[in-house]
C-alpha cells in the first residue's frame, strides 16, 4: 500500500494554503516555543516547519507536570516540493533555553494520521465572476 493511500480524509493543500495543527504536550519545564517538522516522503531535504507558542490548558499536578496546547501553522512556501509529507519531529525550547525534540521513535503518535499531501496548483486562469465600479462618494 502506498503512503498516499493511507492519508486519512485525503488531506490535500496547494501553494498559499495554511496547514493548521494543534499539539497538546504534557511537560514539567515551562515551554517557550514548539516546532512541528514534516518531511517529504520521497525527497530528501524537503521539509516544512510550523511553530507556535504553548498555552497552558491545565494547572500543575502534584508531580509538577502540566498540559499545554500549541496551535502551529505552516504556510506552503513558493517553490516547495509537492508530494506527501509526514510528521517526523516535534521540537521544543524551554523558557530556560534548553532545546530538545521528540522523533517518531521517541514518543510521537502513529504518523499515519499525521500525513498530508501538497498538490501542484491548477494551470487554468481565473474567470471573472463579477466586476463593478464602487462609488464611495455616495456613502459619505
N, C-alpha and C positions, 0 to 999 in steps of 0.2 A: 504494500500500500504506500502510495506517495505521501509525503508530508502534507501537501496541499489538500489531499482528500481527508485529512484529519482535522482541518481547521473548523472549529465549531462556528455555526452561523455564517460561515464564509465571510469572515471579517475582511473587507477589502477597502482600500483607501487609494486616492490618487494625489498627485502633487498638489500641495497647498492645503490639503485637509489636515485637521488636527486629530491626533490619536490621544484619547484621554484614558488615563489609568488611575486606579485607586489602589493603594498599597496600605495594608494595616500591619504594623510591626509591634511585637512585644519586646521591650527593652528596659534596661536599667539606667544607662547613661542618657543624658539629655542629648537629643539629636539635633543637629543644625541643618543638615541637608541630606536628602536621599536621592539617588540616581538609579534609574532602571535602564539597562543596556540590552538592546536587541541586536542580534547578528543575522546577516543574510544566511539562509540555509545552505547555499551552494557556492557563494562567492566570498573568498577571504577578504578581510579588511573592509568589509561593508557593514557598518554598524549605525544604529540610530540610538540616540540618547535622550531620555526625558528626565527632568529633575523637578523637585518640589521641596517645600518646607513642611516638616512634620507638625501636626497639630494634635495635642493630647486629646484622647477621647475617653480616658479613664483616669481615676485617681491612682496614686502609687499604692501597690499592695504591701502586705506585711514584709515581703521579701525585697521591697524596693523597686519592683518592676511596674511598668505601666504600659499602656497601649496607646499608639498614635496612628493617625491616618495621614497619608501623603497623597495629594492629588497632583499627579505628574502629567505633563503634556508633551507630545512630540509633534512638531510641525514638519511634515515631509519636506525636506530641503530640495531645492532645484538641483538637478544633476545627480541625485541619489539613484542607486541601482534598484529598478523594480524587481519584485520577486517576493518570496516567502521569508519572513523574519521571525525568529523565535527568541524568547527571553533567555538570556544566558547569565545575567548577573544583576543583583541589586547591591549597589554600593552605598555607603553612608559615611558621614562625617559627624563626629560628636561635637558638642559645644566646646570641649577641651582641645579639639584639633586632631583627634585620633581618626585615622581613615581605616576602613575595612570593607569587606564585601562578602556576599553570600553567592556562591556559584551554584549551578544546577545540582551538583553532587553534594552541596553543603546545606541543604535545607530548603531550597526553593520548592514550591509545589510542582507537581507534574506539569511539564511545559506544554503539553498538547493544547490545553485551553488558552495558553498564553502565546499564541502564534497568530500572525496576521499576514495578509498579502497586500503588497502595494502593486497596483496595476499602472500601465502606461496611460497617459491621458489621451482622450479621443482626438483624432486628427481633424474632425469636422469643424467648420467655422460656426460661430454663434449666428442665430437668426433674430431679427428684430421682432419683438412681440408687441411693442407699443412705443410710440415716440410722440411727445407733446411738448409745447412751449409752456413753461411755468412762469406766470407773471406775478412776482412778489409785490409789485407796486399796488395791486388791489387789496392786498391783505394788511396794509399798514393803517 
